[in-house]
Amino acid sequence: MSGLHERHLAVSPAWLALYYRHPLELTHGEGRHVWDADGNRYLDFFGGILTTMTAHALPEVTKAVAEQAGRIIHSSTLYLNRPMVEMAERIATLSGIPDARVFFTTSGTEANDTALLLATAYRRSNQILAMRNSYHGRSFSTVSITGNQAWSPTSLSPLQTLYVHGGVRSRGPYAELSDERFIQACVADLEDLLGHTRNPAALIAEPIQGVGGFTSPPDGLFAAFREVLGRHGVLWISDEVQTGWGRTGDHFWGWQAHAEHGPPDILTFAKGIGNGMSVGGVVARAEVMNCLDANSISTFGGSPITMAASLANLSYLLEHDLQGNARRVGGLLIERLRGIAAASPAVREVRGRGLMIGIELVRPGTDEADPEAAAAVLEAARAGGLLIGKGGGHSTSVIRIAPPLTLTVAEAEEGAAILADALHAAG
């Protein structure tokens, strides 16, 4: 055990997890690569949990941060903040939400917490509909709407949460149905649930479940849900913390795969937009955003330095069509991984969209999740020079792959080759 690891254990909570038997200290990065304290170089296929969205040490972002730091780092929302206003204007336009208002936070957890505050105040209800297998953050309110029990440590909550089918396509009671019948069954389940509740405030859903193992419903499910929710006056919150900004390749926002009835009432975002800076936020139409009848501020949300980073990062993403790159390179990578998986009895499914790909591992010959195999693949990939993540339902048996959106074809091939060796080595 390293000295730094021992010091970490002496002062950190026992539940603050670290990857690997011998945890890594990452010291610097460039492009799609990072280096550890021992000088080892790794191809990064996880980006600090989908947060280094464009590239490590992206010159445009580091320059913007340095220049802003030389002027003023912090002011709070009590003063006019030009970078924050400029970023809000761009996000309001990109969101697709009419008459949009934007509130910045410091994380996805805080963004979802704010969305819950808005929805419950607007609807005068503490009932929330959420998806089974979901994850929405680590605060007291967001763990209470998290459907993945491995990440929800308490049943105590200010909210009454009811869970809906549909977030996981290939498991559960509707897995064997066609996509059309799957959607019909999930809508019938939602209709039935609404018939047994008083006045739900909102349905919150990730278009692709992140911590849950990159699972997703068929396209159109949330459009069908939206039609039902609209009849009951229930709001739709789209949690885009992991799916936003073009990562799925096909769409800029995950909700756009379900766009028949228009955008969500509330959209939350975080992670990648700051390229490592602490940025999150909420977008909602003015009627919903302005429903609060008490004062509020944000001390750190929308700070000049994080907004300068986000503006530079967003400009780079749009100017270099990183959504298109995610679609092209992600499509090649997922097909390459499916070819590799065909030779591995431990792989149940390779799924995903763009540069958001999951490999679900099971005990060969069964549908039983195999978290030990996932841990072994994680270790073997590291030994081969590749950093990946893991997640999944009630056991972490899904390998999560989410590289920076500037990933090249050559790097995708390199990572796939390392993963092939890791899967072979793990069993």
Salt bridges, closest charged atoms under 4 A:
ASP44 OD2 - HIS56 NE2 2.78
GLU67 OE2 - LYS63 NZ 3.88
ASP99 OD1 - ARG101 NH1 2.87
ASP179 OD1 - ARG169 NE 2.91
GLU191 OE2 - ARG231 NH2 2.66
ASP192 OD1 - HIS196 ND1 3.93
ASP219 OD1 - ARG353 NH1 2.76
GLU227 OE2 - ARG231 NE 3.08
ASP239 OD2 - HIS136 ND1 2.77
ASP250 OD2 - ARG353 NE 2.78
GLU260 OE2 - HIS261 NE2 3.84
ASP265 OD1 - ARG226 NH2 3.38
ASP265 OD1 - ARG285 NH1 2.51
GLU287 OE1 - ARG285 NE 3.38
ASP321 OD2 - ARG328 NH1 3.86
GLU335 OE2 - ARG338 NH1 3.25
GLU349 OE1 - ARG348 NH1 3.86
GLU349 OE1 - ARG351 NH1 2.72
GLU360 OE2 - ARG171 NH2 2.74
GLU360 OE1 - ARG348 NH1 3.21
GLU360 OE1 - ARG351 NH1 2.74
ASP367 OD1 - ARG348 NE 2.98
GLU368 OE2 - ARG363 NH1 3.32
ASP370 OD1 - ARG363 NH2 3.79
GLU372 OE1 - ARG363 NH2 2.70
GLU411 OE1 - ARG32 NE 2.86
GLU413 OE1 - ARG336 NE 2.95
